[in-house]
Amino acid sequence: MELDIINENELRMTVFDTISARAMPGKVMAALTDNTHLAPLGIDSLGLVLVFVDLTSRTGLQFERQEGMADIRTIGDVVQYALQLSRHENTEMN
């Protein structure tokens, strides 16, 4: 997937798919939403780094450790972080 063709819905679905794949087996019992917390899915700080590694390879976005990452607690937080990166990288490319 090339960075310049990622739209918000594609990015959102990619985040949800990636988190589902990284969740501990048996932890995803209900439909995931933006408000779903990562901890009950078995995604701790190391798991979040692994989610970011997966998202980097799937999207081309550069998920690097930045200030504010400690505030990422829900799937919606990951989506918003990814959207910010996408917007930032797209403006740098133009």
N, CA, C and O of each residue as an XYZ file, in Angstrom:
376
protein
N       0.861     -1.175      0.000
C       0.000      0.000      0.000
C       0.899      1.227      0.000
O       1.752      1.365      0.876
N       0.724      2.099     -0.946
C       1.555      3.292     -1.030
C       0.956      4.393     -0.171
O      -0.263      4.527     -0.056
N       1.836      5.169      0.421
C       1.429      6.208      1.353
C       0.438      7.185      0.742
O      -0.527      7.575      1.399
N       0.660      7.587     -0.503
C      -0.190      8.629     -1.073
C      -1.589      8.142     -1.431
O      -2.445      8.966     -1.751
N      -1.860      6.837     -1.389
C      -3.207      6.375     -1.692
C      -3.971      5.910     -0.452
O      -5.096      5.422     -0.561
N      -3.367      6.060      0.715
C      -4.056      5.683      1.948
C      -5.125      6.730      2.239
O      -4.834      7.922      2.336
N      -6.359      6.269      2.377
C      -7.390      7.206      2.825
C      -7.764      6.853      4.261
O      -7.332      5.830      4.793
N      -8.548      7.685      4.862
C      -8.864      7.522      6.281
C      -9.519      6.176      6.572
O      -9.167      5.521      7.553
N     -10.463      5.756      5.738
C     -11.141      4.479      5.983
C     -10.195      3.297      5.839
O     -10.252      2.358      6.634
N      -9.321      3.331      4.829
C      -8.341      2.259      4.656
C      -7.408      2.190      5.855
O      -7.111      1.110      6.366
N      -6.956      3.344      6.291
C      -6.039      3.394      7.425
C      -6.715      2.881      8.693
O      -6.114      2.130      9.462
N      -7.947      3.282      8.906
C      -8.714      2.824     10.070
C      -8.854      1.297     10.047
O      -8.631      0.639     11.063
N      -9.219      0.741      8.906
C      -9.376     -0.710      8.791
C      -8.048     -1.432      8.984
O      -8.007     -2.507      9.584
N      -6.974     -0.852      8.484
C      -5.648     -1.452      8.655
C      -5.261     -1.483     10.131
O      -4.709     -2.473     10.611
N      -5.549     -0.405     10.846
C      -5.265     -0.364     12.290
C      -6.075     -1.438     13.013
O      -5.529     -2.179     13.830
N      -7.366     -1.526     12.721
C      -8.217     -2.524     13.378
C      -7.732     -3.943     13.068
O      -7.662     -4.782     13.966
N      -7.400     -4.212     11.809
C      -6.912     -5.542     11.417
C      -5.601     -5.874     12.126
O      -5.410     -6.994     12.600
N      -4.712     -4.905     12.195
C      -3.409     -5.122     12.812
C      -3.551     -5.389     14.303
O      -2.900     -6.285     14.840
N      -4.396     -4.620     14.969
C      -4.612     -4.830     16.403
C      -5.276     -6.174     16.651
O      -4.912     -6.876     17.595
N      -6.238     -6.543     15.825
C      -6.880     -7.858     15.964
C      -5.864     -8.982     15.845
O      -5.914     -9.960     16.591
N      -4.942     -8.836     14.901
C      -3.928     -9.863     14.683
C      -2.935     -9.940     15.839
O      -2.408    -11.015     16.127
N      -2.674     -8.823     16.502
C      -1.715     -8.780     17.609
C      -2.349     -9.072     18.964
O      -1.633     -9.294     19.941
N      -3.674     -9.077     19.042
C      -4.337     -9.348     20.319
C      -4.056    -10.787     20.743
O      -3.879    -11.671     19.905
N      -4.018    -11.003     22.037
C      -3.799    -12.358     22.549
C      -4.972    -13.243     22.145
O      -6.120    -12.797     22.160
N      -4.693    -14.488     21.785
C      -5.784    -15.403     21.407
C      -6.849    -15.473     22.497
O      -6.540    -15.599     23.682
N      -8.093    -15.388     22.077
C      -9.202    -15.454     23.016
C      -9.570    -14.138     23.668
O     -10.552    -14.075     24.407
N      -8.806    -13.084     23.414
C      -9.077    -11.786     24.051
C     -10.074    -10.939     23.262
O     -10.730    -10.067     23.831
N     -10.192    -11.187     21.957
C     -11.137    -10.421     21.136
C     -12.455    -11.190     21.126
O     -12.646    -12.116     20.338
N     -13.362    -10.784     22.022
C     -14.623    -11.500     22.164
C     -15.818    -10.726     21.626
O     -16.875    -11.305     21.376
N     -15.657     -9.444     21.453
C     -16.754     -8.606     20.964
C     -16.223     -7.749     19.824
O     -15.024     -7.721     19.546
N     -17.136     -7.060     19.182
C     -16.733     -6.168     18.098
C     -15.824     -5.076     18.650
O     -16.114     -4.470     19.682
N     -14.736     -4.839     17.957
C     -13.813     -3.787     18.358
C     -14.359     -2.434     17.915
O     -14.946     -2.304     16.841
N     -14.152     -1.429     18.766
C     -14.556     -0.064     18.438
C     -13.393      0.864     18.756
O     -12.378      0.438     19.308
N     -13.547      2.124     18.406
C     -12.525      3.116     18.750
C     -12.302      3.189     20.256
O     -11.206      3.524     20.705
N     -13.334      2.879     21.038
C     -13.241      2.982     22.495
C     -12.677      1.731     23.162
O     -12.512      1.707     24.381
N     -12.378      0.695     22.384
C     -11.831     -0.527     22.953
C     -10.422     -0.268     23.477
O      -9.552      0.206     22.745
N     -10.209     -0.584     24.750
C      -8.887     -0.410     25.353
C      -7.962     -1.536     24.913
O      -8.390     -2.673     24.714
N      -6.686     -1.197     24.766
C      -5.694     -2.159     24.293
C      -5.330     -3.187     25.368
O      -5.123     -4.357     25.046
N      -5.249     -2.777     26.630
C      -4.798     -3.666     27.703
C      -5.633     -4.950     27.807
O      -5.052     -6.030     27.913
N      -6.965     -4.878     27.780
C      -7.743     -6.117     27.863
C      -7.530     -7.045     26.662
O      -7.841     -8.234     26.734
N      -7.005     -6.509     25.571
C      -6.696     -7.332     24.397
C      -5.322     -7.992     24.530
O      -4.902     -8.765     23.669
N      -4.638     -7.672     25.617
C      -3.310     -8.219     25.826
C      -2.219     -7.424     25.142
O      -1.099     -7.907     24.978
N      -2.545     -6.198     24.740
C      -1.558     -5.342     24.077
C      -1.019     -4.350     25.093
O      -1.677     -3.367     25.435
N       0.188     -4.622     25.570
C       0.871     -3.733     26.505
C       1.804     -2.822     25.715
O       1.667     -2.713     24.497
N       2.747     -2.168     26.383
C       3.623     -1.229     25.675
C       4.474     -1.936     24.620
O       4.687     -1.387     23.539
N       4.962     -3.137     24.911
C       5.713     -3.887     23.905
C       4.803     -4.309     22.755
O       5.191     -4.241     21.589
N       3.607     -4.740     23.089
C       2.634     -5.104     22.054
C       2.311     -3.935     21.154
O       2.128     -4.108     19.949
N       2.238     -2.740     21.728
C       1.968     -1.540     20.942
C       3.120     -1.260     19.974
O       2.895     -0.865     18.830
N       4.348     -1.465     20.439
C       5.500     -1.302     19.547
C       5.389     -2.280     18.385
O       5.672     -1.921     17.243
N       4.981     -3.507     18.668
C       4.822     -4.507     17.609
C       3.692     -4.126     16.642
O       3.798     -4.353     15.437
N       2.627     -3.554     17.173
C       1.546     -3.047     16.307
C       2.109     -1.970     15.384
O       1.808     -1.956     14.190
N       2.918     -1.074     15.928
C       3.507     -0.010     15.114
C       4.461     -0.561     14.057
O       4.510     -0.049     12.939
N       5.217     -1.598     14.405
C       6.104     -2.235     13.418
C       5.258     -2.808     12.276
O       5.576     -2.618     11.102
N       4.192     -3.502     12.629
C       3.297     -4.062     11.612
C       2.673     -2.969     10.753
O       2.595     -3.099      9.531
N       2.229     -1.889     11.399
C       1.607     -0.797     10.649
C       2.611     -0.118      9.721
O       2.250      0.306      8.623
N       3.862     -0.011     10.150
C       4.888      0.569      9.289
C       5.044     -0.259      8.027
O       5.115      0.285      6.925
N       5.098     -1.577      8.188
C       5.274     -2.420      7.005
C       4.025     -2.451      6.133
O       4.131     -2.609      4.917
N       2.857     -2.303      6.725
C       1.614     -2.358      5.950
C       1.255     -1.036      5.277
O       0.591     -1.025      4.241
N       1.697      0.086      5.871
C       1.271      1.391      5.357
C       2.398      2.242      4.798
O       2.156      3.138      3.989
N       3.629      1.971      5.220
C       4.742      2.830      4.827
C       4.921      4.029      5.742
O       5.893      4.772      5.602
N       3.995      4.231      6.682
C       4.130      5.325      7.642
C       5.252      4.998      8.604
O       5.471      3.832      8.931
N       5.957      6.005      9.055
C       7.078      5.810      9.972
C       6.633      6.049     11.407
O       6.633      7.180     11.892
N       6.253      4.966     12.077
C       5.834      5.044     13.472
C       7.089      5.049     14.329
O       7.714      4.010     14.535
N       7.446      6.204     14.817
C       8.631      6.344     15.661
C       8.190      6.775     17.048
O       7.135      7.384     17.225
N       9.009      6.449     18.012
C       8.695      6.841     19.386
C       8.673      8.368     19.477
O       9.649      9.040     19.143
N       7.559      8.886     19.927
C       7.387     10.332     20.033
C       6.679     10.661     21.333
O       6.058      9.810     21.970
N       6.795     11.915     21.696
C       6.087     12.396     22.870
C       4.588     12.206     22.663
O       4.076     12.440     21.568
N       3.903     11.791     23.689
C       2.465     11.597     23.596
C       2.064     10.161     23.337
O       0.888      9.813     23.438
N       3.041      9.316     23.000
C       2.703      7.929     22.739
C       2.234      7.211     24.001
O       1.476      6.246     23.911
N       2.665      7.657     25.156
C       2.241      7.029     26.408
C       0.743      7.200     26.631
O       0.144      6.460     27.411
N       0.141      8.160     25.959
C      -1.290      8.420     26.106
C      -2.143      7.491     25.243
O      -3.371      7.547     25.313
N      -1.527      6.652     24.445
C      -2.268      5.749     23.561
C      -2.765      4.568     24.389
O      -1.987      3.733     24.850
N      -4.090      4.526     24.562
C      -4.689      3.487     25.390
C      -5.803      2.710     24.679
O      -6.147      1.596     25.076
N      -6.359      3.313     23.628
C      -7.489      2.689     22.929
C      -7.169      2.526     21.447
O      -6.203      3.090     20.933
N      -8.001      1.742     20.780
C      -7.841      1.591     19.333
C      -8.014      2.947     18.655
O      -7.296      3.260     17.705
N      -8.943      3.741     19.126
C      -9.152      5.078     18.562
C      -7.919      5.948     18.677
O      -7.628      6.738     17.780
N      -7.188      5.809     19.779
C      -5.936      6.559     19.945
C      -4.914      6.155     18.882
O      -4.206      7.004     18.340
N      -4.840      4.856     18.587
C      -3.915      4.377     17.547
C      -4.345      4.918     16.190
O      -3.509      5.353     15.398
N      -5.646      4.891     15.919
C      -6.163      5.411     14.647
C      -5.814      6.890     14.504
O      -5.328      7.315     13.455
N      -6.058      7.668     15.546
C      -5.774      9.103     15.479
C      -4.286      9.368     15.287
O      -3.905     10.259     14.528
N      -3.444      8.597     15.970
C      -2.001      8.738     15.819
C      -1.590      8.427     14.379
O      -0.790      9.152     13.787
N      -2.138      7.355     13.822
C      -1.828      6.982     12.437
C      -2.311      8.049     11.453
O      -1.616      8.368     10.489
N      -3.487      8.591     11.695
C      -4.007      9.653     10.822
C      -3.125     10.891     10.882
O      -2.865     11.518      9.855
N      -2.664     11.248     12.075
C      -1.760     12.400     12.211
C      -0.474     12.163     11.438
O       0.008     13.056     10.741
N       0.085     10.959     11.559
C       1.303     10.631     10.814
C       1.061     10.713      9.312
O       1.882     11.252      8.570
N      -0.062     10.179      8.879
C      -0.388     10.179      7.459
C      -0.497     11.602      6.923
O       0.047     11.922      5.866
N      -1.202     12.449      7.662
C      -1.349     13.852      7.238
C      -0.008     14.559      7.223
O       0.295     15.315      6.300
N       0.803     14.309      8.259
C       2.120     14.946      8.365
C       3.012     14.496      7.211
O       3.653     15.328      6.568
N       3.061     13.207      6.943
C       3.932     12.702      5.884
C       3.435     13.119      4.504
O       4.237     13.355      3.600
N       2.111     13.212      4.338
C       1.580     13.663      3.047
C       1.896     15.135      2.792
O       2.157     15.519      1.652
N       1.876     15.967      3.843
C       2.202     17.384      3.648
C       3.691     17.551      3.366
O       4.082     18.453      2.626
N       4.528     16.689      3.951
C       5.965     16.754      3.671
C       6.278     16.337      2.241
O       7.249     16.810      1.651
N       5.453     15.447      1.683
C       5.693     14.959      0.326
C       5.272     15.978     -0.733
O       5.763     15.945     -1.862
N       4.362     16.884     -0.365
C       3.853     17.867     -1.342
C       4.666     19.130     -1.345
O       4.372     20.052     -2.106
